[in-house]
Amino acid sequence: MIKFIKQTKEKSKAEENIIINKDILIEAIEDLLNDKVSYMEEKEIGSKEVSDKWNRLMDKLKSEKTNELLNMDSVLTEMTKMNSLRDIIKSTKTQTEHLHDLLNNSRELAASSEEIANISQNVAKNTRDISLKTEVSVEKMEKSMEFMISYFEETKKINKEMNEVKEKTESINQIIEILKGITNQTNLLALNAAIEAARAGENGKGFAIVAGEVKKLAENTKVSLEQVKADINDLNKAIDNSSNKIENSVGHLDTGKNIINEALSKIHEISDSIVEIDETINQVAANVEEQSAITENLTEGVEQISKEADFIKDKSVILGENVNDTSKHLHSFRGELLNKREFIDDKTMIEIYKTDHLVWRWRIYNMFLGYDKLDAEKIADYKDCRLGKWYYGIECGKFKDLKEFKVIEEQHIKLHETARQAILAFNAGDVEKADMYLENINVHSEKLFKLLDTLKKVI
């Protein structure tokens, strides 16, 4: 025992000796240094004032520690509600992928536009060449047409002249017939002269010789005229044949002339169309070249946006990692505070249990983002979590008969099993199913938290 002396404010009172239990005080201080709550009773310490002050100090420390823990729990709870991080990261990743696709498409479009521009220029050049060649061809066709028309006219003229020749041969035939008549008469006269010479005897011999020569000449002339007539007939036949052929040819040539005129007209139309096409293609080539320049600028813009999207995506991932790391550090520090269980009452611990399960859900959420790794079977062990250890431990024996306490077990098991299924589905690559289980975790968590809140009201 040690003696402490206390002076009162009243001078008239004598000094009062107060005996304090040293061992109790040292033990209480040791507990305090070890973060244990140790209350004193007046009879133990030997002073009501000291015990009251000490117990008020313990209440204050306990309240501060509890508030510190609850504040940390509140921050951690808010962090576990940051579900939008995954949506942001997924959205930025999706947008970045779309921008990369757009960039690739823009590059392909730029290459295609450049290729189209080159093709358009080549087509324009070829069209100009065709237009020039068409003009030359039209000129040649026109000259050929002029030659054909001239040839048609010359052929018609020849046919006309041959018909005139035929008409003249008919006149010759008429003259031949007259000459033939003359030769026949001459031959008849020669015959009569020969007869008369024969009657004259010796005196008529000279005349007979002349008559014979005349007869001979008349016969020879007749033969010649027959030959000439035959030749003229052959000539007429030849002229008729040639004339018929020329007339047929002229008919065909007239038809050909019409066809050529139509062809020439069509060629003129084609030439005009080619000129229009040439002008259009030149305009298209100019537009394509302009479009190519615009596409190139667009590609550069998309490439810049794509780089910015990559930057945002990387920063989003880093932000998610930092938030996850911060939550882990906060959870770790929280765990250290929770080791000092003496400062925390059962109602506060119920809030702790709720936050514990929010943290587990948060860790699964971050696992989906690639920031954490979890063991499905360990998550499924509902007796190993802080709530399970308390529920099946000796600390809550006084609550085991409460119906509000009993109904917690089934919902708690469902929550852990759903968490296990979410991890298994994600590890199997079934993200859609994993997301479904993650939503179910929210449902089971809300139900469990309502049951815990009900229990909190009755303890």
LODREN-428824 format. One line per 5 residues: for each residue x, y, z of C-alpha. Coordinates in Angstrom, 3 decimals, padded with zeros to 6 digits, always signed. Layout:
N
X Y Z  ... $
REM end
This chain:
459
+000.000 +000.000 +000.000  +001.129 +003.551 -000.722  -000.185 +006.729 +000.748  -001.406 +009.648 -001.350  -002.103 +012.968 +000.341 $
-004.889 +015.165 -000.910  -005.282 +018.808 +000.080  -008.810 +020.116 +000.144  -009.729 +023.646 -000.950  -011.098 +024.448 +002.471 $
-008.277 +025.700 +004.676  -010.238 +024.980 +007.769  -010.255 +021.265 +007.073  -007.370 +019.128 +008.076  -005.314 +017.245 +005.645 $
-006.969 +013.971 +004.682  -004.900 +010.852 +004.146  -006.114 +008.632 +001.238  -004.704 +005.125 +000.806  -004.593 +003.900 -002.836 $
-004.134 +000.238 -003.822  -000.886 +000.369 -005.808  -001.179 -003.134 -007.320  -004.680 -002.485 -008.669  -003.574 +000.797 -010.200 $
-000.452 -000.701 -011.820  -002.471 -003.632 -013.155  -005.063 -001.243 -014.637  -002.302 +000.829 -016.250  -000.714 -002.330 -017.691 $
-004.097 -003.315 -019.170  -004.446 +000.117 -020.651  -000.986 -000.113 -022.230  -002.041 -003.421 -023.747  -005.238 -001.895 -025.104 $
-007.434 -003.674 -022.573  -010.371 -002.112 -020.823  -010.117 -002.394 -017.095  -012.694 -000.751 -014.849  -012.124 -000.036 -011.109 $
-014.362 -000.160 -008.086  -013.931 +002.167 -005.158  -013.304 -000.648 -002.738  -010.564 -002.051 -004.990  -008.616 +001.149 -005.488 $
-009.489 +002.746 -002.189  -010.879 +006.011 -003.638  -014.241 +006.781 -005.194  -012.869 +009.830 -006.977  -010.004 +007.861 -008.513 $
-012.267 +004.999 -009.577  -014.796 +007.418 -011.082  -012.109 +009.327 -012.972  -010.504 +006.118 -014.165  -013.772 +004.595 -015.291 $
-014.705 +007.809 -017.131  -011.305 +007.622 -018.829  -012.010 +004.043 -019.866  -015.433 +005.002 -021.173  -013.905 +007.825 -023.151 $
-011.160 +005.620 -024.596  -013.673 +002.914 -025.406  -015.956 +005.466 -027.081  -013.079 +006.953 -029.064  -011.861 +003.536 -030.186 $
-015.388 +002.500 -031.108  -016.012 +005.712 -033.011  -012.654 +005.390 -034.733  -013.500 +001.848 -035.770  -017.036 +002.757 -036.848 $
-015.731 +005.722 -038.852  -013.238 +003.442 -040.523  -016.023 +000.943 -041.123  -018.114 +003.713 -042.638  -015.293 +004.688 -045.013 $
-014.681 +001.063 -045.926  -018.415 +000.527 -046.462  -018.545 +003.494 -048.802  -015.561 +002.138 -050.700  -017.320 -001.206 -051.149 $
-020.181 +000.678 -052.792  -017.906 +001.938 -055.564  -019.414 -000.522 -058.020  -019.206 +002.067 -060.766  -015.429 +001.537 -060.967 $
-015.900 -001.717 -062.811  -018.479 -000.129 -065.089  -016.110 +002.773 -065.759  -013.200 +000.439 -066.496  -015.375 -001.821 -068.667 $
-016.845 +001.200 -070.430  -013.454 +002.809 -071.076  -012.085 -000.548 -072.212  -015.043 -001.068 -074.550  -014.818 +002.491 -075.846 $
-011.081 +002.082 -076.356  -011.625 -001.155 -078.271  -014.287 +000.560 -080.401  -011.948 +003.469 -081.003  -009.181 +001.057 -081.977 $
-011.613 -000.605 -084.389  -012.636 +002.811 -085.653  -008.977 +003.756 -086.048  -008.277 +000.574 -088.008  -011.368 +001.185 -090.120 $
-010.318 +004.796 -090.641  -006.866 +003.672 -091.712  -008.386 +001.146 -094.073  -010.798 +003.807 -095.310  -007.910 +006.220 -095.832 $
-005.981 +003.550 -097.739  -009.096 +002.699 -099.757  -009.769 +006.371 -100.426  -006.218 +006.837 -101.609  -006.508 +003.750 -103.783 $
-009.869 +004.945 -105.133  -008.342 +008.361 -105.798  -005.525 +006.722 -107.760  -007.999 +004.539 -109.643  -010.211 +007.562 -110.327 $
-007.242 +009.469 -111.700  -006.315 +006.507 -113.899  -009.928 +006.160 -115.038  -010.053 +009.893 -115.777  -006.825 +009.608 -117.781 $
-008.119 +006.554 -119.664  -011.428 +008.296 -120.288  -009.648 +011.315 -121.707  -007.611 +008.994 -123.952  -010.802 +007.221 -125.053 $
-012.455 +010.567 -125.698  -009.548 +011.679 -127.858  -009.437 +008.353 -129.700  -013.200 +008.510 -130.200  -012.886 +011.950 -131.739 $
-010.200 +010.650 -134.098  -012.340 +007.597 -134.924  -015.354 +009.799 -135.632  -013.296 +011.930 -137.970  -012.071 +008.817 -139.776 $
-015.607 +007.445 -139.946  -016.849 +010.706 -141.391  -014.116 +010.656 -144.015  -014.897 +007.013 -144.779  -018.534 +007.930 -145.074 $
-017.706 +010.713 -147.496  -015.638 +008.270 -149.545  -018.467 +005.703 -149.516  -020.994 +008.307 -150.614  -018.650 +009.385 -153.408 $
-018.216 +005.737 -154.355  -021.987 +005.246 -154.355  -022.389 +008.188 -156.723  -019.622 +006.976 -159.025  -021.166 +003.511 -159.129 $
-024.561 +004.939 -159.983  -022.920 +007.024 -162.706  -021.182 +003.951 -164.161  -024.459 +002.042 -164.133  -026.119 +004.913 -165.960 $
-023.333 +005.011 -168.557  -023.588 +001.237 -169.075  -027.299 +001.566 -169.666  -026.541 +004.246 -172.206  -024.046 +001.878 -173.899 $
-026.721 -000.775 -173.987  -029.084 +001.634 -175.642  -026.398 +002.438 -178.259  -025.804 -001.261 -178.956  -029.455 -001.585 -179.716 $
-029.033 +001.166 -182.321  -026.049 -000.738 -183.742  -028.163 -003.866 -183.966  -030.696 -001.912 -185.929  -027.964 -000.722 -188.336 $
-026.661 -004.279 -188.652  -030.125 -005.454 -189.597  -030.189 -002.760 -192.269  -026.737 -003.831 -193.496  -027.820 -007.429 -193.480 $
-030.765 -006.451 -195.664  -028.372 -004.631 -197.984  -026.015 -007.644 -198.227  -028.954 -009.921 -198.942  -030.053 -007.592 -201.727 $
-026.461 -007.325 -202.943  -026.152 -011.083 -202.964  -029.416 -011.306 -204.874  -028.215 -008.721 -207.387  -024.909 -010.585 -207.771 $
-026.855 -013.762 -208.454  -028.974 -012.024 -211.091  -025.815 -010.535 -212.581  -024.214 -013.979 -212.819  -027.281 -015.337 -214.546 $
-027.257 -012.514 -217.054  -023.498 -012.970 -217.616  -024.042 -016.639 -218.329  -026.648 -015.710 -220.956  -024.239 -013.307 -222.521 $
-021.657 -016.001 -223.116  -018.169 -014.841 -223.879  -019.196 -011.274 -223.674  -020.492 -011.645 -220.200  -017.467 -013.426 -218.657 $
-015.958 -010.239 -217.273  -019.253 -009.204 -215.822  -019.669 -012.678 -214.368  -016.329 -012.369 -212.569  -017.386 -009.046 -211.079 $
-020.750 -010.459 -210.064  -018.985 -013.362 -208.334  -016.733 -011.031 -206.397  -019.709 -008.936 -205.401  -021.562 -012.024 -204.229 $
-018.519 -013.180 -202.336  -018.169 -009.757 -200.726  -021.839 -009.709 -199.817  -021.602 -013.139 -198.187  -018.475 -012.199 -196.273 $
-020.145 -008.995 -195.132  -023.185 -010.952 -194.004  -020.991 -013.328 -192.015  -019.161 -010.390 -190.441  -022.408 -008.676 -189.599 $
-023.691 -011.879 -187.994  -020.499 -012.056 -185.947  -020.786 -008.401 -184.963  -024.412 -008.934 -183.999  -023.465 -011.952 -181.912 $
-020.691 -009.943 -180.239  -023.091 -007.098 -179.556  -025.614 -009.553 -178.087  -022.889 -010.975 -175.839  -021.969 -007.417 -174.923 $
-025.605 -006.663 -174.060  -025.804 -009.754 -171.920  -022.615 -008.772 -170.153  -023.919 -005.242 -169.701  -027.211 -006.636 -168.356 $
-025.380 -008.864 -165.897  -023.098 -006.043 -164.799  -025.994 -003.644 -164.585  -027.998 -006.066 -162.458  -025.043 -006.629 -160.191 $
-024.378 -002.911 -159.969  -028.036 -002.267 -159.172  -027.922 -004.949 -156.463  -024.678 -003.479 -155.179  -026.166 -000.003 -155.214 $
-029.146 -001.321 -153.250  -026.811 -002.918 -150.697  -024.660 +000.174 -150.676  -027.723 +002.310 -149.992  -028.606 +000.033 -147.104 $
-024.991 +000.138 -145.916  -025.037 +003.882 -146.222  -028.090 +004.074 -143.955  -026.474 +001.690 -141.478  -023.267 +003.696 -141.518 $
-025.254 +006.904 -141.041  -027.003 +005.343 -138.050  -023.687 +003.991 -136.735  -022.099 +007.375 -137.223  -024.994 +008.991 -135.384 $
-024.577 +006.486 -132.529  -020.846 +007.074 -132.480  -021.508 +010.802 -132.169  -023.844 +010.041 -129.268  -021.209 +007.767 -127.703 $
-018.609 +010.453 -128.214  -020.846 +013.001 -126.491  -021.520 +010.517 -123.673  -017.820 +009.834 -123.275  -017.207 +013.571 -123.010 $
-019.872 +013.791 -120.300  -018.386 +010.731 -118.560  -014.963 +012.312 -118.798  -016.246 +015.487 -117.155  -018.103 +013.496 -114.486 $
-015.127 +011.255 -113.740  -012.857 +014.280 -113.493  -015.284 +015.767 -110.989  -015.489 +012.447 -109.130  -011.696 +012.195 -109.096 $
-011.490 +015.697 -107.627  -014.145 +014.834 -105.017  -012.443 +011.545 -104.153  -009.122 +013.316 -103.767  -010.770 +015.855 -101.474 $
-012.511 +013.031 -099.574  -009.168 +011.247 -099.265  -007.656 +014.333 -097.648  -010.648 +014.623 -095.278  -010.402 +010.913 -094.426 $
-006.703 +011.299 -093.691  -007.459 +014.187 -091.336  -010.243 +012.117 -089.743  -007.835 +009.222 -089.259  -005.350 +011.517 -087.556 $
-008.120 +012.810 -085.292  -009.339 +009.303 -084.447  -005.760 +008.231 -083.757  -005.368 +011.108 -081.309  -008.688 +010.258 -079.636 $
-007.610 +006.601 -079.492  -004.404 +007.616 -077.695  -006.423 +009.682 -075.231  -008.782 +006.721 -074.726  -005.771 +004.457 -074.048 $
-004.558 +006.991 -071.513  -007.982 +007.147 -069.818  -008.250 +003.354 -069.843  -004.810 +002.972 -068.262  -005.615 +005.635 -065.681 $
-008.950 +003.948 -064.928  -007.173 +000.648 -064.334  -004.602 +002.382 -062.128  -007.410 +004.162 -060.272  -009.139 +000.832 -059.681 $
-005.884 -000.678 -058.435  -005.270 +002.280 -056.123  -008.793 +002.109 -054.704  -008.406 -001.618 -054.173  -005.000 -001.175 -052.523 $
-006.390 +001.589 -050.319  -009.291 -000.616 -049.266  -006.845 -003.435 -048.449  -004.690 -001.134 -046.296  -007.778 +000.240 -044.575 $
-009.087 -003.279 -044.010  -005.731 -004.357 -042.611  -005.605 -001.388 -040.217  -009.206 -002.104 -039.276  -008.188 -005.676 -038.473 $
-005.563 -004.411 -036.060  -008.156 -002.344 -034.255  -010.514 -005.319 -034.136  -007.881 -007.346 -032.317  -008.598 -005.066 -029.347 $
-011.979 -006.634 -028.821  -012.310 -005.361 -025.235  -013.122 -001.875 -026.520  -016.061 -003.081 -028.662  -019.492 -004.162 -027.505 $
-021.781 -006.680 -029.243  -023.919 -004.092 -031.031  -020.840 -002.475 -032.531  -019.525 -005.892 -033.553  -022.740 -006.568 -035.457 $
-021.925 -003.521 -037.597  -018.420 -004.928 -037.992  -019.813 -008.267 -039.193  -021.906 -006.485 -041.797  -018.895 -004.564 -043.077 $
-016.854 -007.799 -043.133  -019.268 -009.311 -045.641  -019.364 -006.138 -047.698  -015.571 -006.363 -047.858  -015.792 -009.972 -049.046 $
-018.173 -008.903 -051.787  -015.830 -006.008 -052.624  -012.915 -008.436 -052.926  -014.930 -010.644 -055.313  -015.782 -007.530 -057.303 $
-012.079 -006.650 -057.524  -011.279 -010.234 -058.439  -013.480 -009.772 -061.501  -011.352 -006.720 -062.320  -008.162 -008.742 -061.954 $
-006.986 -006.987 -058.791  -007.455 -009.849 -056.322  -007.386 -013.635 -056.035  -009.726 -015.626 -053.831  -010.139 -019.270 -052.809 $
-013.702 -020.420 -053.460  -013.624 -023.066 -050.751  -012.263 -020.664 -048.167  -015.040 -018.212 -048.981  -017.578 -021.032 -048.611 $
-016.469 -021.710 -044.997  -019.132 -019.668 -043.224  -017.775 -020.698 -039.780  -014.366 -019.186 -040.448  -015.477 -015.572 -040.940 $
-015.709 -013.201 -037.947  -019.495 -013.551 -037.794  -019.246 -017.365 -037.979  -016.646 -017.534 -035.214  -018.842 -015.358 -033.028 $
-022.071 -017.190 -033.927  -020.644 -020.650 -033.184  -018.352 -019.498 -030.358  -018.859 -019.093 -026.631  -019.047 -015.290 -026.727 $
-022.666 -015.260 -027.876  -023.925 -018.079 -025.695  -026.306 -015.695 -023.976  -028.095 -015.070 -027.318  -028.473 -018.640 -028.573 $
-032.044 -018.995 -027.378  -033.228 -015.860 -029.150  -035.277 -016.533 -032.279  -033.734 -013.417 -033.833  -030.376 -015.110 -033.368 $
-031.349 -018.510 -034.758  -032.731 -017.266 -038.080  -029.359 -015.730 -039.006  -027.620 -019.038 -039.735  -029.513 -020.073 -042.910 $
-029.152 -016.701 -044.611  -025.485 -016.522 -043.608  -024.802 -019.920 -045.223  -026.613 -018.892 -048.433  -024.491 -015.763 -048.661 $
-021.211 -017.692 -048.420  -022.362 -020.373 -050.882  -023.404 -017.730 -053.419  -019.990 -016.080 -053.043  -018.367 -019.462 -053.711 $
-020.458 -019.969 -056.867  -019.506 -016.488 -058.112  -015.780 -017.284 -057.788  -016.149 -020.708 -059.435  -018.120 -019.230 -062.348 $
-015.538 -016.498 -062.873  -012.643 -018.959 -062.766  -014.505 -021.087 -065.331  -014.667 -018.076 -067.651  -018.441 -017.646 -067.374 $
-018.461 -013.906 -066.636  -022.198 -013.533 -067.232  -023.006 -016.205 -064.671  -020.452 -014.747 -062.257  -022.149 -011.350 -062.523 $
-025.492 -012.997 -061.794  -024.092 -014.559 -058.603  -022.565 -011.204 -057.651  -026.030 -009.639 -057.859  -027.400 -012.491 -055.735 $
-024.699 -011.729 -053.141  -026.240 -008.262 -052.834  -029.685 -009.778 -052.311  -028.516 -012.250 -049.640  -026.407 -009.556 -047.964 $
-029.401 -007.247 -047.588  -031.471 -010.058 -046.081  -028.679 -011.013 -043.660  -028.116 -007.381 -042.640  -031.829 -006.936 -041.867 $
-031.714 -010.001 -039.626  -028.602 -008.662 -037.886  -030.271 -005.280 -037.378  -033.260 -007.039 -035.816  -030.936 -008.978 -033.484 $
-029.124 -005.749 -032.613  -032.383 -004.261 -031.337  -033.078 -007.080 -028.869  -029.629 -007.613 -027.341 $
REM end
